């Protein structure tokens, strides 16, 4: 049977969410957490957008250093030759791409205003795939935006041409959350059988079914003889009502009735990183985790009913499908209620030394030796400490909030990479 692979799009679709965003350092930390979890690929951003250039190059450098391995880093562009050429002009070392174009009659008439035919759409996609291949791209996903409102016959023709020209995956985009688990299963199953190529599922939550439709779509692909790739975001952050939540999707694959054990992940996911990843994303985006969020919500393992409390105390499996320790929960969270020294864009060396010393004390022997050595070197003299502090100040300017411990440790360990992440070159 085929396998299911997770392609997380927090750093592409998630950051497109209205009124939200991430700094380049925060996006990098998301990539690091996704890699630690075992996610197959991160759609790390927009290679044609100039303010992303240094960030993407820095993350590709982290991949070359082995820091971001084995996760793949992929970019998202429009399916045009112009976007392909701009991508490899700005980020020549990028090896993984998803090229996207709208395919539904609604979009052709309402977005392209009837100036393009379906044949034009297919030709644009084919030319973009050919151009990407000419630059040595290692993997290409072809996206059909608004696929759930596109007629099946055209989707089969479109995807078949993508395959013919060397695309590795076809991304079926339920852009408006229009599908339900039954319709997406039928459509994706037919695509898998007719086109015979892996299918990538991209679902939104406009009707509250993003995780359900993602799982059903993946089942359709595998039942049709192909691998499935599911797009997720951390905490379900995404445009409008959001995308399929990473943790909820993985839990559904590995825990749900009739699915777990039969439909398997192509790469193991370390669920113990879930709590840390979800909380960082919540802090970075400035969006609280809903109290009823699967796995990481405050009430996910809370029991008030007498019957439930009695049952879970006798045996947790009475009222819990999985244990909170699987998700990295259970360690007490310390909240400062007295004097607190924070990192900030106007912070000084004394406060910074205090913060780093507190981090070392808190982490104790668990701190990685190479990080510990780097911190010691950084504070060997005032000049070295000032260099790291200056980077921390700039990072605070970008984030407009105090940095978390992992961010401070990252800057201390990789100051040259951090400098690139914090460098923007506005057009003159």
SULDA-V328394 format. One record per residue. N is the residue number from 1. RES is the residue in one small letter. PHI is phi as a letter, one per 40 degrees, with the letter a starting at -180 (999 if undefined). D_CENTER is the distance of its C-alpha to the mean C-alpha in Angstrom with 2 decimals. Layout:
n=<N & N>
res=<RES & RES>
phi=<PHI & PHI>
d_center=<D_CENTER & D_CENTER>
This chain:
n=<1 & 2 & 3 & 4 & 5 & 6 & 7 & 8 & 9 & 10 & 11 & 12 & 13 & 14 & 15 & 16 & 17 & 18 & 19 & 20 & 21 & 22 & 23 & 24 & 25 & 26 & 27 & 28 & 29 & 30 & 31 & 32 & 33 & 34 & 35 & 36 & 37 & 38 & 39 & 40 & 41 & 42 & 43 & 44 & 45 & 46 & 47 & 48 & 49 & 50 & 51 & 52 & 53 & 54 & 55 & 56 & 57 & 58 & 59 & 60 & 61 & 62 & 63 & 64 & 65 & 66 & 67 & 68 & 69 & 70 & 71 & 72 & 73 & 74 & 75 & 76 & 77 & 78 & 79 & 80 & 81 & 82 & 83 & 84 & 85 & 86 & 87 & 88 & 89 & 90 & 91 & 92 & 93 & 94 & 95 & 96 & 97 & 98 & 99 & 100 & 101 & 102 & 103 & 104 & 105 & 106 & 107 & 108 & 109 & 110 & 111 & 112 & 113 & 114 & 115 & 116 & 117 & 118 & 119 & 120 & 121 & 122 & 123 & 124 & 125 & 126 & 127 & 128 & 129 & 130 & 131 & 132 & 133 & 134 & 135 & 136 & 137 & 138 & 139 & 140 & 141 & 142 & 143 & 144 & 145 & 146 & 147 & 148 & 149 & 150 & 151 & 152 & 153 & 154 & 155 & 156 & 157 & 158 & 159 & 160 & 161 & 162 & 163 & 164 & 165 & 166 & 167 & 168 & 169 & 170 & 171 & 172 & 173 & 174 & 175 & 176 & 177 & 178 & 179 & 180 & 181 & 182 & 183 & 184 & 185 & 186 & 187 & 188 & 189 & 190 & 191 & 192 & 193 & 194 & 195 & 196 & 197 & 198 & 199 & 200 & 201 & 202 & 203 & 204 & 205 & 206 & 207 & 208 & 209 & 210 & 211 & 212 & 213 & 214 & 215 & 216 & 217 & 218 & 219 & 220 & 221 & 222 & 223 & 224 & 225 & 226 & 227 & 228 & 229 & 230 & 231 & 232 & 233 & 234 & 235 & 236 & 237 & 238 & 239 & 240 & 241 & 242 & 243 & 244 & 245 & 246 & 247 & 248 & 249 & 250 & 251 & 252 & 253 & 254 & 255 & 256 & 257 & 258 & 259 & 260 & 261 & 262 & 263 & 264 & 265 & 266 & 267 & 268 & 269 & 270 & 271 & 272 & 273 & 274 & 275 & 276 & 277 & 278 & 279 & 280 & 281 & 282 & 283 & 284 & 285 & 286 & 287 & 288 & 289 & 290 & 291 & 292 & 293 & 294 & 295 & 296 & 297 & 298 & 299 & 300 & 301 & 302 & 303 & 304 & 305 & 306 & 307 & 308 & 309 & 310 & 311 & 312 & 313 & 314 & 315 & 316 & 317 & 318 & 319 & 320 & 321 & 322 & 323 & 324 & 325 & 326 & 327 & 328 & 329 & 330 & 331 & 332 & 333 & 334 & 335 & 336 & 337 & 338 & 339 & 340 & 341 & 342 & 343 & 344 & 345 & 346 & 347 & 348 & 349 & 350 & 351 & 352 & 353 & 354 & 355 & 356 & 357 & 358 & 359 & 360 & 361 & 362 & 363 & 364 & 365 & 366 & 367 & 368 & 369 & 370 & 371 & 372 & 373 & 374 & 375 & 376 & 377 & 378 & 379 & 380 & 381 & 382 & 383 & 384 & 385 & 386 & 387 & 388 & 389 & 390 & 391 & 392 & 393 & 394 & 395 & 396 & 397 & 398 & 399 & 400 & 401 & 402 & 403 & 404 & 405 & 406 & 407 & 408 & 409 & 410 & 411 & 412 & 413 & 414 & 415 & 416 & 417 & 418 & 419 & 420 & 421 & 422 & 423 & 424 & 425 & 426 & 427 & 428>
res=<x & x & x & x & x & x & x & x & x & x & x & x & x & x & x & x & x & x & x & x & x & x & x & x & x & x & x & x & x & x & x & x & x & x & x & x & x & x & x & x & x & x & x & x & x & x & x & x & x & x & x & x & x & x & x & x & x & x & x & x & x & x & x & x & x & x & x & x & x & x & x & x & x & x & x & x & x & x & x & x & x & x & x & x & x & x & x & x & x & x & x & x & x & x & x & x & x & x & x & x & x & x & x & x & x & x & x & x & x & x & x & x & x & x & x & x & x & x & x & x & x & x & x & x & x & x & x & x & x & x & x & x & x & x & x & x & x & x & x & x & x & x & x & x & x & x & x & x & x & x & x & x & x & x & x & x & x & x & x & x & x & x & x & x & x & x & x & x & x & x & x & x & x & x & x & x & x & x & x & x & x & x & x & x & x & x & x & x & x & x & x & x & x & x & x & x & x & x & x & x & x & x & x & x & x & x & x & x & x & x & x & x & x & x & x & x & x & x & x & x & x & x & x & x & x & x & x & x & x & x & x & x & x & x & x & x & x & x & x & x & x & x & x & x & x & x & x & x & x & x & x & x & x & x & x & x & x & x & x & x & x & x & x & x & x & x & x & x & x & x & x & x & x & x & x & x & x & x & x & x & x & x & x & x & x & x & x & x & x & x & x & x & x & x & x & x & x & x & x & x & x & x & x & x & x & x & x & x & x & x & x & x & x & x & x & x & x & x & x & x & x & x & x & x & x & x & x & x & x & x & x & x & x & x & x & x & x & x & x & x & x & x & x & x & x & x & x & x & x & x & x & x & x & x & x & x & x & x & x & x & x & x & x & x & x & x & x & x & x & x & x & x & x & x & x & x & x & x & x & x & x & x & x & x & x & x & x & x & x & x & x & x & x & x & x & x & x & x & x & x & x & x & x & x & x & x & x & x & x & x & x & x & x & x & x & x & x & x & x & x & x & x & x & x & x & x & x & x>
phi=<999 & c & b & b & b & c & b & c & b & d & c & b & c & c & c & c & d & d & g & b & i & b & c & c & c & c & c & c & c & d & c & c & c & c & c & c & c & h & c & c & a & b & c & c & i & b & c & c & c & c & c & c & d & c & c & c & c & c & c & c & c & c & c & c & c & g & c & b & b & c & d & c & b & b & b & b & a & c & c & b & c & d & c & c & c & c & d & c & c & c & b & c & c & c & b & b & b & b & b & b & a & c & b & c & c & d & c & c & c & c & b & c & f & g & c & b & c & c & c & c & c & c & c & c & c & c & c & c & c & d & c & c & c & c & c & g & d & c & a & b & b & b & c & b & c & g & c & c & b & b & c & c & d & c & d & c & c & c & c & c & c & c & c & d & c & h & c & c & a & b & c & c & b & c & d & b & g & c & c & b & d & c & c & c & d & c & c & c & c & c & c & c & c & c & c & f & a & d & b & b & b & b & b & b & b & d & b & g & b & d & c & c & c & c & c & c & c & c & c & c & c & c & c & c & g & b & c & b & b & b & c & b & b & c & g & g & c & i & d & f & c & g & b & c & c & d & c & d & c & c & c & c & c & c & b & c & c & g & b & d & g & c & b & b & c & c & b & d & b & c & c & c & c & c & c & c & c & c & c & c & c & c & c & c & c & g & b & c & c & d & c & b & c & d & g & b & c & d & b & c & b & c & b & b & d & d & c & c & c & c & c & c & c & c & a & d & c & c & b & b & c & a & c & c & c & c & c & g & c & h & c & d & c & c & b & c & b & b & c & b & b & b & c & a & c & b & c & b & c & c & c & c & d & c & c & c & c & c & c & c & c & c & c & f & c & c & c & c & d & c & c & c & c & c & c & c & c & d & b & c & a & c & c & c & c & c & c & c & d & c & c & c & d & c & c & c & c & c & c & f & a & d & c & c & d & c & c & c & c & c & c & c & c & b & c & c & c & d & c & c & c & c & b & b & b & d & c & c>
d_center=<25.69 & 22.36 & 19.22 & 15.80 & 12.71 & 9.08 & 6.83 & 3.23 & 3.74 & 3.50 & 5.40 & 7.42 & 8.30 & 7.62 & 9.78 & 12.21 & 13.23 & 16.93 & 18.25 & 15.00 & 13.29 & 12.26 & 14.47 & 13.71 & 14.33 & 11.92 & 9.07 & 10.55 & 10.78 & 7.13 & 7.12 & 10.31 & 9.47 & 6.92 & 9.88 & 12.33 & 11.13 & 11.61 & 8.47 & 10.04 & 7.89 & 5.09 & 6.19 & 7.20 & 9.65 & 13.18 & 15.70 & 18.61 & 18.07 & 20.32 & 18.88 & 15.68 & 18.02 & 18.70 & 15.14 & 14.11 & 17.41 & 17.04 & 13.78 & 15.61 & 18.50 & 16.68 & 15.91 & 19.64 & 20.62 & 18.93 & 16.68 & 13.44 & 14.92 & 14.67 & 10.98 & 11.14 & 10.03 & 10.44 & 11.61 & 12.38 & 16.08 & 18.88 & 21.04 & 23.86 & 25.69 & 25.67 & 21.88 & 21.95 & 24.77 & 23.26 & 20.06 & 22.26 & 24.59 & 22.06 & 19.77 & 22.06 & 20.25 & 17.06 & 17.29 & 14.61 & 14.54 & 13.98 & 17.03 & 17.45 & 20.66 & 22.08 & 24.40 & 25.97 & 29.52 & 28.44 & 26.22 & 28.86 & 31.49 & 29.69 & 27.25 & 29.16 & 32.39 & 33.90 & 34.11 & 32.22 & 33.04 & 30.94 & 32.45 & 31.34 & 27.72 & 27.91 & 29.67 & 27.15 & 24.36 & 26.68 & 27.63 & 24.06 & 23.33 & 26.66 & 25.96 & 22.64 & 24.49 & 27.27 & 25.03 & 24.19 & 20.63 & 19.77 & 17.54 & 17.42 & 15.86 & 18.03 & 16.81 & 19.46 & 18.59 & 20.50 & 21.26 & 22.27 & 25.10 & 26.10 & 29.11 & 28.56 & 31.19 & 29.52 & 26.05 & 27.80 & 29.56 & 26.50 & 24.42 & 27.55 & 27.97 & 24.41 & 25.20 & 28.61 & 27.30 & 24.95 & 21.54 & 19.71 & 17.84 & 18.48 & 15.73 & 17.40 & 16.11 & 17.44 & 16.89 & 19.20 & 18.68 & 22.17 & 22.09 & 23.09 & 22.70 & 26.07 & 25.77 & 22.39 & 23.76 & 26.85 & 25.29 & 22.66 & 25.35 & 27.72 & 25.34 & 24.68 & 28.44 & 29.61 & 27.23 & 26.58 & 23.13 & 19.73 & 18.05 & 14.43 & 14.03 & 12.29 & 13.72 & 14.28 & 16.23 & 19.29 & 21.54 & 19.65 & 18.90 & 15.24 & 14.88 & 18.47 & 18.25 & 15.18 & 17.24 & 20.39 & 19.05 & 17.96 & 21.46 & 23.02 & 21.58 & 22.65 & 25.99 & 26.44 & 26.24 & 22.82 & 19.51 & 16.70 & 13.00 & 11.05 & 8.10 & 6.41 & 5.01 & 6.36 & 10.02 & 9.83 & 9.72 & 10.46 & 13.64 & 16.83 & 16.48 & 12.70 & 10.55 & 10.73 & 9.87 & 8.13 & 11.34 & 13.74 & 12.77 & 13.29 & 16.40 & 17.69 & 17.50 & 19.18 & 21.49 & 22.63 & 26.17 & 26.90 & 23.37 & 22.90 & 24.73 & 25.20 & 21.77 & 19.98 & 16.71 & 17.07 & 15.50 & 16.16 & 13.62 & 15.01 & 15.11 & 17.01 & 14.00 & 12.81 & 15.21 & 14.45 & 10.66 & 11.38 & 14.28 & 12.82 & 10.31 & 13.48 & 15.59 & 13.60 & 13.21 & 16.68 & 16.10 & 17.86 & 16.60 & 18.96 & 21.87 & 21.43 & 17.68 & 17.61 & 17.77 & 17.04 & 19.25 & 22.56 & 24.53 & 22.55 & 25.33 & 28.05 & 31.36 & 34.25 & 36.38 & 39.29 & 38.91 & 35.20 & 35.80 & 38.74 & 36.89 & 33.81 & 36.16 & 38.12 & 35.14 & 31.49 & 30.88 & 33.21 & 30.59 & 27.26 & 25.39 & 23.66 & 24.37 & 22.63 & 23.01 & 20.68 & 17.79 & 19.01 & 21.08 & 24.76 & 25.16 & 26.96 & 25.22 & 27.54 & 28.06 & 30.49 & 33.34 & 35.80 & 35.65 & 32.16 & 31.46 & 28.15 & 26.61 & 27.07 & 27.74 & 31.45 & 31.47 & 34.10 & 34.54 & 36.18 & 33.40 & 30.77 & 32.86 & 33.15 & 29.41 & 28.73 & 31.74 & 30.51 & 27.16 & 29.20 & 31.49 & 28.77 & 27.02 & 30.42 & 30.64 & 26.99 & 25.98 & 25.26 & 28.50 & 27.13 & 25.48 & 28.74 & 30.77 & 28.79 & 29.32 & 32.98 & 33.35 & 31.70 & 34.28 & 37.19 & 38.57 & 38.02 & 37.06 & 34.16 & 32.96 & 33.21 & 30.90 & 28.06 & 28.97 & 28.91 & 25.30 & 24.48 & 26.40 & 24.49 & 21.11 & 22.58 & 23.71 & 20.22 & 18.67 & 21.91 & 21.56 & 22.57 & 20.25 & 19.27 & 20.81 & 17.92 & 17.75 & 21.52 & 21.59 & 19.12 & 21.44 & 24.45 & 23.30 & 21.91 & 23.92 & 24.06 & 20.31 & 20.08 & 22.85 & 21.03 & 17.94 & 20.52 & 22.57 & 22.64 & 25.44 & 26.35 & 28.53 & 32.21>
